[in-house]
Amino acid sequence: MKETALPWISSKTSSKNLIERNIILSQIRLYFCATKTLAETYYQALDVAFEDDAYPIAITEINEDKKLFEIALYTDEAEGESVLQEMASILKLAPSAIQVEKLPDIDWVKHSLEGLKPVRAGRFFVHGHHDKDKRQPGDLSIEIEAGMAFGTGHHGTTAGCLEMINKVMLLEQPKTALDLGTGSGVLAIAMAKLSSIKIIASDIDPLAADTARKNVELNNVSSSVDVITATGFRDTKIENSSPYDLIVANILATPLIELAGEIACHLVGGGSIILSGILDSQREKVLAAYQDQGFQHCDTLHREGWVTLHLKR
């Protein structure tokens, strides 16, 4: 991957955190370089370790010949020293190995996403408004506006889900679907682009749900997708539309394991689930939790150290 700005912002970045900060406070960039394999390992470690803090994290190829990558974490200047020390501890690096750069007071999320190239996954073409002219005949176009830094399609979890959704929906033709932890709404939009079925898209974060709702409207699929704010399955709309033919959940391994029983209860017999937000190293634990609920493994997609699973009851 060769991009400018922030080409690989973690899709696990909290919308609330980004919108409240708007990434225009006094910001610093904590960064260091490593070879490709080590850089990807460092990136995954930081992505998991700072999940609750929701710091934007990026990985950028800076020297193709030497396969050298830069890993950067963005935070408020006031938190800089404590975050630097925590980064060094997590990665077992000397603090002096991590460089610090003070950034101009601009909207870094918007700036970085405007520099992202469009993503193709299956039949889907995910792009910002500035790349609409790159659509090709036959593309299922999904427009995600710059400034929405979660679920842009660039993270391996989102791209893997898009590919798996394309495959599963074409094969199984589900009539109802649930997108659990919808983020930007990109996965629900993708399902609606493939078929005019009934889809509920939920997120625990009301700001994420609001963003998803705007993206649903932008992509003209409001008649198919109902966006709600909910914690897990605790919502009357989710319950009243249950059971589902297809459930998609791009969250993280631990909550996916915890939700295994509830997901099983809300899926029709013979239905499919698509799970992501799972590191390669976490695949077996997630699989075991769902096999205990009577699911059978159908397929695994690997992308950038992450996996997307397709399972059936």
N, C-alpha and C positions, 0 to 999 in steps of 0.2 A: 504494500500500500504506500503510494507516494502522494502526499497532499501538502498543501500549505495550511496555515492556521491550526485548527484542532481537528484533525481528520477522524479521530476515533474517540468520541466522547461516550463515556459509559452510559448505556441505556438505563442503568439502575439509578441514575441521578434523579433525586426527588424534585418534582415540579414545584412543590411548595417552597423548598429551599431556594431554587433558582429564581422563582418569581418574586419572593420576598426580598432577596438580595438584588435581583435583576442583574447581577454580575456587573454592576457599575459603581460599586463602592470601591474603596482603595484596595486593589487586588495585588497579589503577588503570585508568581509562578515558581514552583519548586520543581527542579528538573535535573536529570542526569542521563547518561547514555550507556547503552549496553548492546551486545550483539543480539541478533534476532530471537533465538530461543530463550536466552536469559531475560531479554526485555519483555517477552510475552508472559513469562513466569512472574516477573515483577509486577507487570500490569494487572494480572489476575489477582495477585496477592493484595494489591492496593484496592482493587475494585471490591473485593470481599471485605477487607478490613475496614474500609471507610464507607461501607454501605449505608449505615445509619446517619452518618454525617453528611452524605450526599455531596461530596466535593467533586466537581468535574475533573475527570482524569483522561489523559490523552496519550496515545502512542503514535509516533511519527517516524517514518523512514527518512533518515537524513543523509545516508551514504549508501547507495545501492551496491557499489563495488565491494565495500567492506561489510555489507549487511549490518550496518550500524543503525540503531533506532534510539530515539529520545522518548523518555517517559516523563510526563509532566502532570503535576497536580496543581489546581488553582484554588486559592483560598483567600479570605480576607487578611489584610496586612496584620491586623491585631492578633490573629491566631497563628501567624506564620511560624514563630519560633517553636511553639508547642507541637504544631503539625509536623514541622521538619524533624524534631526529635522522635516523634512517633513513627514517621516514615522510616527513619534510619533504623529504629529498633525492629520494626516489622521485617525489613529487608536485610537486616544484619549488615548494614553499611555504616561506615564512619559518617557522622553528620557533615563533615567537610567534603564528602563526595557528592553531596546534593547542593546544587547551585540555586541561588535566589535571584529573581528578577522582579522589580516593581513594574507594574503594568500601567499604561495610560488609562484614564477613567472613561472607557468606552464599553459598550455592551458586547462582552466577549462571546457570549453564547450566540447572539445573532451574527456577529462577525464571523465566527468559526463555521456556523452552519451554512452561511452564504457561500463559503469556500468548498463545501462538500460536493463531491460529484454525485450524480444520480446513481441509484442502485437498481440492478436488475436481479430478480429472484423469481424463478419460475416464469410465469407470464406477466409478473408485476414489474412496473417501472415506478419506483418511488423517487420523488423529486421535489425541489422547491419551485416557487413561482418562476424564478429566474431560469429554470431549465425546461420549461414547458415546451419550448421549440425543439427539444431533443426527442420527443415522443415519436415512436415509429408505428406504422400500421400493425394492428394486432396487439399492441401493448394494452395492458390493463393499468391505466395511469392512476397513481395515488399521489396527491399533492399534500405535502406537509410543510407548513410555513416555517421560515427561519425564526429562531427565538424559542422554539419548542424543542427542548433538548432531551427528550426521552422518546425512544421508539421511532427514530428516524429511518430505520432500515439498515444503518451502517454497522450496528453491533451484531456480532455473530448470532446472538440469540434471536433477534428480530428477523434477520435475513433467513436463518434456518427455519423459523416458524412460517415465513411466507412461502418458502419452497414446499414445506410439508403440507400446508393448507391447500396449495394448488394441487398437489398429488391426491390428497385424501378426499377433497370435495369432488374432484372430477370422477374418482372411482366410486364413491359412496352416495353422492347426491343427498346430503342431509337436508332435513326440512327445518330444523331448529338448531341454534347454536348459542353458546355462551362464551364470551371473551372475558376471562377472569383476570383482573389487573390490567386493564386496557391501556393505561398510559396515554399515548397520543391518539389512540384509536386506530392505528394503522392496520392491526390484524383484523379487527371487526370490519373495517372498510374493505380490506382485501376479500373477506368472505362475501360481503355484499356485492362486490364487483363481479364475483364469479357466479352468484346466484341470488335472486331476489327472495331470500328466505328470511325468517324471523330471527333476529340476532339481538341479544342483550349484551351490552358492554358495560362492565362495572369496574370501579376503582375505589379504593379506600380513601384516596386523596381527592377532596372536592375540587381542587384546582386542576388536577389531572383530568377529572371527569369533565370539567368545563372546557378544557382544551380539546379533549376528544370530541365533545359535542360540536365545537366549532369546526373541527376537521371533518366530521361527518357531514355537516352542512356544506362545507367547501367542496366536498367530493360528491355531493348530490345523492347521498344514500340515506337520508333521514327517514325515508319511508320504510326502510328495512332495519335500521339500527336504533335501538333505544338505549341511551347512555344514562347510567345511574351511579350514584355514590353509595357504596355498600361495603361492609366488612365481610369478606368471605361470602357465604351463602345466606347471610342474615338480611334478607329483604323480601318483601311480599311479591314484588315483580319476579324476582328470581325463582321463588318458590312456586308461584302460580304458573310459570312457564315450564316448570320441571315435569318430567325428565327431558333431557336434551339428547339429540342425535350426535352432537359434536360439542366437546368442551375444549377450549384452548386456554392454557394458562402459562404465560411467560413471566414467571415471578422469580423465585430463587429456590434452591434445593430444599432448605429446611421447611419453609411454609408449604411447599409442594408435598413433602412427606407428611406433614401434619394434616393436610387436607385430603389425603388419599381416601379415607373412609367417606367423607362428605361428597367428594367427586363421584365415587362409585354409586352412592345413593341417588345422585341427580342425573345419572346417565341411563339411557334406555339399554336393554339387553341387546348386544351386538353393536352398540355405539362405539365411537372412537374418541380418544383424548389425544391432544397434542401438548406436550409439556416442554418447557425450555427455561432458561435461566440456570442451567445445570452445568457445572464444570465437568470436564472429562473424568476427573477423579471422583466425582460424586455420582456418576451414572449408576453404578451398581446398587448403591443405597436407595436411590429413588426407584429403580426397577424393582427391588425387593419389596419396598413398601406397597407398590401397586400390584405386584404378583400376589401378595398376601390378600388383596381385595378381589382376586379373581381375574385380573387383567393378564392378557398375553402380549408379549412384545412383538411388534410388527416391523419396525424400522427405526434406525438411528441415523441422524445427519450430524456430521462433525464440522464445526466451523470455528476457527480461531481459538481453539481450546475449550469451546463450549459445545454442548450437544442438544439436539432437539429429538424428542422421543415421540413415536406413534405407538399407542397401545389400544387394544380392543377388549371389551368384556366378552 
